[in-house]
Amino acid sequence: MSAVLSSPSIPLTPATTVARRPRGWTLGLVAIGSVALVLTGWEVWAGTPSEYYASIALSMSRSWSDFLFGAVDPAGTVTLDKIPGSFWIPALFVRVFGYSAWSVILPNAFAAVGAALVTAVAARRLAGVRAGLIAGAVVAVTPILVAVARSNQPEAFFVLGISLTAYAAVRAVQERRAGWVVAAGAFIGLSFQFYMLEAWAVWPALAAAYLCTRQSWARRLGHLAVAGAVSLAASLWWVAVVSLVPAGSRPYIGSTLTNDPWEMVFGYNGLGRFSATADSAAYESFTPPFSGDPGVLRLFNIQLAGQVAWLLPAAVLALVVLWVLRFPRPLAVLLTVWFATFAAMFSAVSGMHQFYTAALAVPLGLVVATALAVARRAGKTWPQVAIVGVAGATALGIGLAYGGYSVPVAVAQAAVAGVAIALLLSRHRARPVTTVALLVGLLLTPAVWSAVTVAHPNSINPVAGGVSTMSGGFGAGMPGGGGRGAAGPGAMPGGGGAPGGSSAQGGFGQAPGSSGGRGGTDGGGGRPSGAFGGGSPQGTDQGGVDTTLLTWLTQNAGGSTYLAATFGAQSAAQLIVASDGGSFLPIGGFNGTDAVPTLDGFVSLVQSGQVRYVIDEQRRGSGGTGGGDSSDTTTSAQIREWVVQNCAVDDSAPSTVYACG
C-alpha cells in the first residue's frame, strides 16, 4: 500500500486481517444483517403505509409512463413533489406482487439492511474487521433509520446510496484510481435520484480527501473533473429528460408554479427548504416543522436527540483521535469533512422531518468504528476508554432527559461502559468480553429505542423509540406528554394509544389539500379533512375510506376517465389505494396549490365526460353554498366554486358527491 496510506504507528492491512479471521467477519456480517432485518422488517405486513406515497407506488406500477414520471394517480395527472427514484423499486414490487402494506414498505427495510452491510464493508477497508463490524452495528441500530425504514417514506434508499458512495470513496482515496473516483461520483448521482440535493453534500468530503492524496495535481484535478461530470449527468438526467417532454405529454410536475422539474428540484426541494432564501414568487417553499429551530445544538433538542444524537459527541472525539494518532491524512479528511458537512447541514436547514437525519448513520458509524479500531491496533487504550466513556455519558444524559424506560436502560449502558473501561485498563483483559462490553456501552440505549420502534410504526412522520404519536416539533414538551394518545419513552412498549394512530389527528395540523396553504407533512398522508370526515365506521376500510362510496362510484362513473375528482392529492391517495388503483383526479396536487387542472381544463374534462363526480366533504360541512375564504385564489378554490355553482349534490350517493355534466 502506498506510503501516503500508511503510518509507522498504524499499519493498515485490512486484507491480512480478513484472511486471518474470515469466519468472524462472515458471522459478524450475518449477525448485523439479521439484526437490521428484524428491526426494520418485522411485521411490516401489518404496517400502515403513508397513503400518499402508497398511491404513488401503486400508480407507478400501472404504466411505464407513470413509472418514469412518478405519477400520483394512475391517469398520470400530476407527479409527486420529488424525483421518483426512491419509488422505482417499491413500484416494481407492487407490479410483481400486487399492492399490500409489505410490498411498499419491505423494499425500504431491505435498503436499510443493505446500508448497514455496505457501511461495514467500507469500514473494514478503513481499519479492518473490528472497524467493519462496529460500523455496521452502529448503522443497524440507529433509531431514526430503523423508524424510517419501517415506513414507505423515501429515505432508506438514500442512506443505501450514500453507503455505496462511502465504499467507493474509500477505495478511491486508498487506491488513487480514476475508476473509483468516478464510481463515487456516479453513486452520488444515484443518491440524487433518491433524495436530490442532499446527495451533493458528500462532494466536499470526496473532493477534499482526493486532493490530499499523493499524486500530481493534474491527475487529482483531472480525476475529480471526470467524476464531477459523471456525477452531474447521473444526478440530472431525469430532470433533463422530463423537461424535454412537452407538458401536454406528461403529468404536471407537482409542487411547482410553472410545471418545471428544475423548479421542483432546485426551488421547492432546494432553496424552498431554507425560509431565509425562499422566494414564493419564483417557487413554492416548504419547511417541515418537526425538528425544532435551527442552531448549533439542534441535533440535541428533544425532537432529535433520541433519534440520532447518541454517538455524536463520541464521533467528535473519534475524529480528534484519528488526527492525534496520525491516521492517513486523506482518509481522515474524508471522514472529518463528511461528518462535519452533514452535521452542519441538518443543524442549519430551516425545517425538516426527524428522519432526514438518518443519513448521519453512515458517517457516524465510519468515524466511531475507525477510531476504535485504529486505537486498538496502535496499542492505545486512552482513545477507546474516552470514546466508550463519552458514549455512556451521552446515553445517560439523553435518557434522563426523556425519562421513562430510557432511564434504566441508559443507566445500564453507562454501567456497562464503566465495565468496558475497567476491562480496557486491566492487564489481563479477556478480548471477547471486552468487545461485547464495548459494543453494549456504545449502543445499548439506541438499540432499545430501535427495538421499541417495532411496536410503534408510523409512516406519516416516522420517529423512533415509541414517540410516533408525539407532536414532535410544534413546541411540545417532553415525550410522553405530547398530543392525544402519546406513547413516548415514558411508557413501556405497547402503552399509549394505537401505534401511529394519533399523529394524523392531533399532532401534525390539517392535511395539505384541505385548504390552499402549506402546513402539511412532507408527503405525509395525514387524514385529509375534506375526504370522508364524519360518518359511521361501518362500511369503511382500515384507512377510513367509505367502501360503499367506492362501490357506488364504480357503478355510476359510466366509463369516465376518473371515477371522481377530489381536492388534494392526499385525499385522492386514500381512494386510489382503497380501490386498488382506481383513477381519481387529484385537484391541486400534493398541497392543493398546484395549477392542475386549470379551471378551463377542469371544465373541459367535465364537458367531455372524463369527470362526472366531485367529492368535497369540506364544502358540505361548511354549508355547501359557496362563500369560503375569499382570499384563496388558488386554482383549487376556483374549481371548488365552479363545482358548487354548476353541479348538484347527488343525494343517492353514500357521501357528499357533486354530479357534474
C-alpha positions in Angstrom: 0.0 0.0 0.0 1.2 3.5 -0.8 3.2 5.4 1.8 0.5 8.0 1.9 -2.0 5.5 3.2 0.2 4.1 6.0 1.8 5.2 9.1 4.7 3.8 11.1 2.5 3.5 14.2 -0.8 2.5 12.5 -0.2 -0.2 9.8 -3.4 -0.6 7.8 -3.7 -4.1 6.5 -7.4 -5.0 6.3 -6.8 -7.7 3.7 -4.4 -9.5 6.1 -6.9 -9.2 8.9 -9.8 -10.6 6.8 -7.6 -13.5 5.6 -6.8 -14.3 9.3 -10.4 -14.2 10.5 -12.8 -15.0 7.7 -15.2 -16.8 9.9 -15.5 -14.0 12.4 -16.1 -11.5 9.6 -18.7 -13.6 7.9 -20.6 -14.4 11.1 -20.4 -10.8 12.1 -21.9 -9.7 8.8 -24.7 -12.3 9.1 -25.4 -11.0 12.6 -25.6 -7.4 11.5 -27.8 -8.2 8.6 -30.1 -10.3 10.7 -30.5 -7.6 13.4 -31.1 -5.0 10.8 -33.7 -7.1 9.0 -35.5 -8.0 12.2 -35.6 -4.3 13.4 -36.8 -3.0 10.0 -38.8 -5.9 8.6 -40.6 -7.5 11.5 -44.3 -7.4 10.9 -44.2 -4.8 8.1 -47.1 -6.6 6.6 -49.2 -5.2 9.5 -47.9 -1.7 9.0 -49.9 1.4 7.9 -48.2 3.0 4.9 -48.5 6.7 4.1 -51.4 6.7 1.7 -49.9 9.5 -0.4 -46.6 7.6 -1.1 -48.5 4.3 -1.3 -50.7 5.7 -4.1 -47.5 6.8 -5.9 -46.0 3.3 -5.9 -49.4 1.8 -6.9 -49.9 4.3 -9.7 -46.3 3.9 -10.9 -46.8 0.1 -11.1 -49.7 0.5 -13.6 -47.8 2.0 -16.5 -44.2 2.7 -17.6 -45.1 6.3 -18.2 -46.3 6.7 -14.7 -43.2 4.8 -13.5 -40.8 7.2 -15.2 -42.5 10.4 -14.1 -43.6 9.4 -10.6 -47.3 10.0 -11.1 -49.5 10.3 -8.1 -52.6 8.9 -9.9 -53.0 6.1 -12.4 -54.2 8.5 -15.1 -50.9 10.4 -14.9 -52.3 13.8 -14.0 -49.7 15.1 -11.5 -46.3 13.9 -10.2 -45.1 13.6 -6.6 -43.1 16.5 -5.3 -39.7 14.7 -5.7 -37.7 12.8 -8.2 -39.3 9.3 -8.1 -36.1 7.3 -7.7 -36.9 6.0 -4.2 -40.2 4.6 -5.5 -38.9 2.7 -8.5 -38.2 -0.4 -6.5 -41.4 -0.3 -4.4 -43.4 0.2 -7.7 -41.7 -2.9 -9.2 -42.6 -4.8 -6.0 -46.2 -3.8 -6.4 -46.2 -4.6 -10.1 -44.9 -8.2 -9.3 -46.6 -9.0 -6.0 -49.6 -6.7 -6.0 -50.3 -3.9 -3.7 -50.1 -4.5 0.1 -48.5 -2.8 3.1 -45.5 -5.1 2.9 -44.9 -4.6 -0.8 -44.4 -0.8 -0.4 -42.5 -1.0 2.9 -40.3 -4.1 2.7 -38.1 -2.6 -0.1 -37.1 0.2 2.3 -36.3 -2.3 5.0 -34.0 -4.2 2.5 -32.4 -0.8 1.7 -31.6 -0.2 5.3 -30.1 -3.7 5.7 -28.0 -3.1 2.6 -26.8 0.3 4.0 -25.6 -1.4 7.3 -23.8 -4.1 5.4 -22.1 -1.8 2.8 -21.0 0.6 5.6 -19.5 -2.4 7.4 -17.5 -3.4 4.2 -16.4 0.3 3.8 -15.2 0.5 7.4 -13.3 -2.8 7.1 -11.3 -1.3 4.3 -10.6 1.7 6.5 -9.3 -0.2 9.6 -10.0 -3.9 9.4 -12.6 -6.4 10.6 -13.2 -4.8 14.0 -14.0 -1.4 12.4 -16.3 -3.0 9.9 -18.4 -4.9 12.4 -18.7 -1.9 14.8 -19.7 0.5 11.9 -22.3 -2.0 10.6 -23.7 -2.4 14.1 -24.0 1.4 14.5 -26.0 1.8 11.3 -28.1 -1.2 12.0 -29.4 0.2 15.3 -29.6 3.9 14.6 -33.1 4.6 15.8 -34.3 7.0 13.2 -33.0 4.9 10.4 -34.9 1.9 11.8 -38.0 4.0 12.1 -38.0 5.4 8.6 -37.1 2.0 7.1 -40.2 0.6 8.6 -42.3 3.1 6.6 -42.7 3.9 2.9 -41.1 7.3 3.2 -38.3 7.8 0.6 -35.2 8.0 2.9 -33.9 4.5 3.3 -32.8 4.2 -0.3 -30.9 7.5 0.1 -29.0 6.1 3.1 -28.1 3.0 0.9 -26.9 5.3 -1.8 -24.5 7.2 0.4 -23.2 4.0 2.0 -22.3 2.9 -1.6 -20.7 6.3 -2.1 -18.7 5.8 1.1 -17.3 2.5 -0.1 -16.3 3.9 -3.5 -14.8 7.0 -1.9 -12.7 5.0 0.5 -11.4 2.8 -2.4 -10.8 6.0 -4.5 -8.7 7.6 -1.7 -6.8 4.5 -0.9 -6.0 3.4 -4.4 -5.9 6.8 -6.1 -7.6 5.4 -9.2 -9.9 7.3 -11.5 -12.3 4.4 -11.8 -13.2 4.5 -8.1 -13.5 8.3 -8.0 -15.9 8.1 -11.0 -17.8 5.3 -9.2 -18.1 7.5 -6.1 -19.4 10.4 -8.3 -21.9 8.0 -10.0 -23.2 6.8 -6.6 -23.7 10.4 -5.6 -25.7 10.8 -8.8 -27.7 7.7 -7.9 -28.3 9.1 -4.4 -29.5 12.3 -6.1 -32.3 10.3 -7.7 -33.3 9.1 -4.3 -33.2 12.4 -2.4 -31.9 15.1 -4.7 -29.7 18.0 -3.5 -28.8 16.4 -0.1 -26.7 13.9 -2.1 -24.3 16.6 -3.3 -23.4 17.3 0.4 -21.0 14.3 0.0 -18.9 16.1 -2.6 -16.9 18.4 -0.3 -15.6 15.4 1.6 -14.8 13.4 -1.5 -13.1 16.3 -3.3 -11.1 17.4 -0.2 -9.9 13.9 0.5 -8.9 13.2 -3.1 -7.0 16.4 -3.3 -4.9 15.3 -0.3 -3.7 12.1 -2.0 -0.1 11.9 -3.0 -0.1 12.2 -6.8 0.3 15.0 -9.3 -2.2 17.9 -9.3 -3.0 17.2 -12.9 -4.1 13.7 -12.0 -6.0 14.7 -9.0 -7.9 17.5 -10.7 -8.4 15.5 -13.9 -9.9 12.6 -12.0 -12.2 14.8 -10.0 -13.3 16.7 -13.1 -14.3 13.5 -14.8 -16.0 12.2 -11.7 -17.9 15.5 -11.3 -19.1 15.3 -14.9 -20.4 11.8 -14.4 -22.0 12.8 -11.1 -23.7 15.7 -12.7 -25.0 13.6 -15.5 -26.2 10.8 -13.2 -27.9 13.4 -11.0 -29.7 15.5 -13.6 -30.7 13.0 -16.3 -34.2 12.7 -15.0 -34.7 16.4 -14.7 -33.4 16.9 -18.2 -35.5 14.2 -19.8 -38.7 15.4 -18.1 -38.0 19.0 -19.1 -37.7 18.0 -22.7 -41.0 16.2 -22.8 -43.8 18.5 -23.9 -46.1 19.5 -20.9 -49.1 18.1 -22.7 -47.4 14.6 -23.0 -46.6 14.1 -19.3 -48.1 14.7 -15.9 -47.9 18.2 -14.3 -44.8 18.5 -12.1 -46.0 18.5 -8.5 -45.4 21.4 -6.1 -44.3 23.9 -8.8 -45.7 27.1 -10.0 -44.5 26.6 -13.6 -44.8 22.9 -14.3 -41.0 22.7 -14.4 -38.9 19.9 -13.0 -35.9 22.2 -12.5 -38.1 24.4 -10.3 -39.3 21.3 -8.3 -35.7 20.1 -7.6 -33.8 23.4 -7.1 -36.7 25.6 -5.9 -39.2 23.7 -3.9 -36.8 21.0 -2.7 -33.7 23.2 -2.7 -33.9 26.9 -1.8 -37.5 26.5 -0.7 -36.3 24.5 2.3 -34.5 27.5 3.7 -37.0 30.1 4.7 -34.5 32.9 4.6 -34.0 32.4 0.9 -37.5 31.2 -0.1 -39.0 33.3 -2.9 -42.7 32.5 -3.1 -43.0 34.4 -6.4 -40.4 32.1 -8.1 -41.1 28.7 -6.4 -43.1 27.0 -3.7 -41.5 26.6 -0.3 -41.9 24.1 2.4 -40.1 23.8 5.7 -41.4 20.8 7.8 -41.7 21.9 11.4 -40.8 18.6 13.1 -37.2 19.2 14.3 -37.1 22.4 16.2 -35.3 25.6 15.4 -32.0 25.7 13.5 -28.9 26.1 15.7 -25.6 24.7 16.8 -27.2 22.4 19.3 -30.3 21.5 17.2 -29.3 17.8 17.0 -29.5 17.6 20.7 -33.0 19.1 21.1 -35.9 17.0 22.3 -37.1 16.2 18.8 -33.8 14.9 17.6 -31.6 13.7 20.4 -33.2 10.3 20.9 -33.3 9.8 17.2 -29.7 10.2 16.2 -27.6 12.0 18.8 -26.4 9.1 21.0 -23.0 8.9 19.3 -22.5 12.5 18.2 -20.1 13.5 21.0 -18.3 10.2 20.7 -17.9 10.9 16.9 -16.4 14.3 17.6 -13.9 12.8 20.0 -13.2 10.0 17.5 -12.2 12.5 14.8 -9.8 14.0 17.3 -8.4 10.6 18.0 -7.8 9.9 14.3 -5.9 13.1 13.8 -3.8 12.6 17.0 -2.9 9.0 16.1 -1.9 10.1 12.6 -4.5 8.2 10.7 -3.7 8.6 6.9 -4.5 12.2 6.2 -6.7 11.8 3.0 -8.9 9.3 4.9 -9.1 11.5 7.9 -10.1 14.4 5.7 -12.8 12.3 4.1 -14.3 11.3 7.4 -14.0 14.7 9.0 -15.4 16.7 6.2 -18.2 14.3 5.6 -19.3 14.2 9.2 -19.0 18.0 9.7 -20.9 18.8 6.4 -23.9 16.6 7.3 -24.0 17.7 10.9 -23.9 21.4 9.8 -26.5 20.8 7.1 -29.0 19.3 9.5 -28.3 22.0 12.1 -28.8 24.8 9.6 -31.7 23.8 7.4 -34.8 25.8 8.3 -37.2 22.9 8.7 -37.1 19.2 8.4 -38.6 15.9 9.4 -36.6 14.0 12.1 -36.0 11.1 9.6 -33.9 13.4 7.4 -31.1 12.8 9.9 -31.0 9.1 9.2 -28.3 9.9 6.7 -25.9 10.7 9.6 -25.8 7.0 10.4 -23.2 6.3 7.8 -20.6 8.9 8.7 -21.3 8.2 12.4 -20.6 4.5 12.1 -17.5 5.0 10.0 -15.9 7.6 12.3 -16.5 5.9 15.6 -15.7 2.4 14.4 -12.5 3.5 12.6 -11.2 5.4 15.6 -11.8 2.5 18.0 -10.1 0.0 15.7 -7.1 2.3 14.9 -6.6 2.9 18.6 -6.7 -0.8 19.4 -4.3 -1.6 16.6 -1.9 1.1 17.8 -2.0 -0.2 21.3 -3.5 3.0 22.7 -6.0 2.5 25.5 -7.0 6.1 26.3 -8.9 6.7 23.0 -11.0 3.6 23.5 -11.7 4.5 27.1 -12.6 8.1 26.2 -14.9 7.1 23.3 -16.9 4.5 25.2 -17.0 6.7 28.3 -18.4 9.6 26.3 -21.0 7.4 24.6 -22.1 6.1 28.0 -22.3 9.6 29.5 -24.3 10.8 26.4 -26.7 8.0 26.7 -27.2 8.8 30.4 -27.8 12.4 29.7 -30.3 11.8 26.9 -32.0 9.0 28.8 -32.6 11.2 31.8 -33.9 14.0 29.6 -36.6 11.7 28.1 -37.5 9.7 31.2 -39.5 6.5 31.3 -37.9 3.3 30.2 -34.9 5.3 28.8 -33.6 6.0 32.3 -32.9 2.4 33.4 -31.6 1.4 30.0 -29.3 4.4 29.9 -28.1 3.7 33.4 -27.4 0.1 32.4 -25.5 1.3 29.3 -23.4 3.7 31.4 -22.7 0.9 33.9 -21.6 -1.5 31.1 -19.5 1.3 29.6 -17.8 1.5 33.0 -17.1 -2.2 32.9 -15.7 -1.9 29.4 -13.4 0.9 30.6 -12.2 -1.3 33.6 -11.5 -4.2 31.2 -9.6 -1.9 28.8 -7.5 -0.7 31.6 -6.8 -4.1 33.1 -3.7 -6.0 32.3 -5.5 -9.4 31.9 -8.5 -8.3 29.9 -10.4 -11.0 28.0 -10.8 -9.7 24.5 -14.2 -11.2 23.6 -15.7 -10.0 26.9 -14.1 -6.6 26.4 -15.5 -6.3 22.8 -19.0 -7.2 24.0 -18.9 -4.7 26.8 -17.6 -2.1 24.4 -20.5 -2.6 22.0 -23.1 -2.6 24.7 -21.5 0.5 26.3 -21.8 2.2 22.9 -25.1 1.1 21.6 -27.5 -0.3 24.3 -29.9 2.6 24.5 -30.2 3.4 20.8 -30.7 -0.4 20.2 -33.5 -0.4 22.7 -35.1 2.6 21.1 -34.9 0.8 17.8 -36.5 -2.3 19.2 -39.3 -0.3 20.8 -39.9 1.3 17.4 -41.1 -2.1 16.1 -44.1 -1.8 18.3 -44.9 1.8 17.3 -44.9 2.0 13.5 -45.7 5.3 11.8 -45.4 6.1 8.1 -46.6 9.7 8.3 -43.7 11.2 10.4 -41.6 8.2 11.4 -39.7 8.6 14.6 -38.1 6.0 16.9 -38.5 5.0 20.5 -42.2 4.9 20.8 -42.7 8.6 20.3 -44.5 8.2 16.9 -47.6 9.8 18.4 -45.8 12.8 19.8 -46.5 16.2 18.2 -42.7 16.3 17.5 -41.7 19.8 16.5 -44.6 22.1 17.4 -43.1 23.1 20.7 -44.4 20.1 22.6 -42.9 19.2 25.9 -41.1 16.1 26.8 -42.1 12.9 25.1 -45.0 11.2 26.8 -46.7 14.4 27.4 -47.5 15.3 23.8 -50.6 15.0 21.8 -53.6 12.7 22.3 -52.6 9.1 22.8 -48.9 9.9 23.1 -46.9 6.8 23.8 -43.4 8.4 24.4 -40.4 6.8 26.0 -42.1 7.5 29.3 -44.3 4.4 28.6 -43.2 0.9 28.1 -43.7 -0.6 24.6 -47.3 -1.3 23.8 -48.5 1.5 26.0 -50.3 4.7 25.0 -52.6 4.9 22.1 -52.8 2.9 19.0 -49.4 2.8 17.3 -49.0 5.6 14.8 -52.7 6.4 15.2 -52.9 9.9 16.7 -50.2 11.7 14.7 -52.6 12.2 11.8 -55.2 13.5 14.1 -53.6 15.5 16.8 -50.0 16.1 16.0 -49.5 17.4 12.5 -52.0 20.0 11.8 -54.5 19.9 8.9 -53.7 17.8 6.0 -52.5 19.5 2.8 -55.3 20.0 0.3 -57.9 20.8 2.9 -57.2 24.5 2.3 -55.0 26.4 0.0 -51.9 26.8 2.2 -48.9 24.9 3.3 -48.6 23.3 6.6 -48.9 19.6 6.0 -46.4 16.8 6.2 -43.7 16.2 3.6 -45.6 13.6 1.6 -47.3 12.7 4.7 -50.6 11.1 4.2 -52.3 12.6 7.2 -56.0 12.2 7.1 -57.4 15.0 4.9 -60.3 16.9 6.4 -62.1 17.1 3.1 -62.4 13.5 2.1 -64.5 11.3 4.3 -64.8 13.1 7.6 -67.6 12.1 9.9 -69.8 9.2 9.0 -70.1 5.8 10.5 -67.1 3.4 10.8 -69.3 0.8 9.2 -68.6 0.3 5.5 -65.1 1.7 5.8 -61.7 0.1 5.3 -58.9 0.5 7.7 -57.8 3.7 6.1 -61.2 5.3 6.8 -62.4 5.2 3.2 -66.1 4.6 2.7 -66.2 1.4 0.7 -69.9 1.8 -0.2 -68.9 5.1 -1.9 -66.3 3.3 -3.9 -68.8 0.7 -5.0 -71.3 3.5 -5.9 -68.7 5.4 -7.9 -67.7 2.3 -9.8 -71.3 1.5 -10.7 -72.2 5.1 -11.7 -69.0 6.5 -13.3 -70.3 5.4 -16.7 -66.9 5.0 -18.4 -65.4 8.3 -17.2 -61.6 8.6 -17.2 -61.8 9.4 -13.5 -64.1 7.7 -11.0 -64.3 11.1 -9.3 -62.3 14.2 -8.7 -61.2 15.2 -5.2 -59.3 18.2 -3.7 -55.7 17.5 -2.9 -53.5 14.5 -3.8 -53.7 13.1 -0.3 -57.5 12.9 -0.5 -57.2 11.2 -3.8 -54.5 8.9 -2.5 -56.8 7.3 0.0 -59.3 6.5 -2.7 -56.6 5.2 -5.1 -55.2 2.8 -2.5 -58.6 1.7 -1.3 -59.8 1.0 -4.9 -56.6 -0.8 -5.7 -55.6 1.6 -8.4 -58.8 3.3 -9.4 -58.3 6.6 -11.1 -59.2 9.8 -9.1 -58.4 13.3 -10.2 -56.2 15.0 -7.5 -57.2 18.6 -8.0 -54.3 20.9 -6.9 -51.7 18.2 -6.4 -50.0 17.5 -3.1 -51.0 20.6 -1.2 -53.9 21.7 -3.3 -52.0 24.6 -4.7 -50.8 23.2 -8.0 -52.5 24.6 -11.1 -53.6 21.2 -12.2 -56.0 21.1 -13.8 -56.7 24.7 -14.6 -60.3 25.9 -14.3 -60.7 25.8 -18.1 -59.1 22.4 -18.1 -61.4 21.0 -15.5 -64.5 22.4 -17.2 -63.3 20.7 -20.4 -62.9 17.4 -18.5 -66.4 17.7 -17.3 -67.8 18.6 -20.7 -66.0 15.7 -22.4 -67.4 13.3 -19.8 -63.9 12.4 -18.3 -65.0 13.8 -14.9 -68.6 13.2 -13.7 -68.4 13.3 -10.0 -66.6 15.6 -7.5 -66.1 14.7 -3.8 -66.0 17.7 -1.5 -66.9 17.0 2.1 -65.3 20.3 3.2 -67.9 22.3 1.2 -70.8 20.1 2.5 -69.7 20.5 6.1 -69.4 24.3 5.8 -72.9 24.8 4.4 -72.3 23.8 0.8 -73.3 27.1 -0.9 -70.1 28.8 -1.8 -68.5 31.7 0.0 -65.5 30.2 1.7 -62.2 32.1 2.0 -62.3 34.9 -0.4 -58.6 35.4 -0.1 -58.0 31.9 -1.5 -57.1 32.4 -5.2 -55.7 29.0 -5.9 -56.9 27.0 -8.9 -58.4 24.5 -6.4 -60.5 27.3 -4.9 -61.7 28.4 -8.3 -62.7 24.9 -9.3 -64.5 24.4 -6.0 -66.5 27.5 -6.6 -67.3 26.4 -10.1 -68.4 23.0 -8.8 -70.8 24.5 -6.2 -72.3 26.8 -8.7 -72.7 24.4 -11.7 -73.0 21.0 -10.2 -75.6 19.4 -7.8 -75.2 17.2 -4.8 -76.3 13.7 -5.8 -78.5 12.5 -2.9 -78.2 8.9 -4.0 -74.5 8.8 -3.1 -73.5 7.5 0.3 -71.3 10.5 0.9 -71.1 14.1 -0.4 -70.7 13.9 -4.1 -71.4 16.6 -6.7 -72.7 15.4 -10.0 -71.4 17.5 -12.9 -72.3 17.4 -16.6 
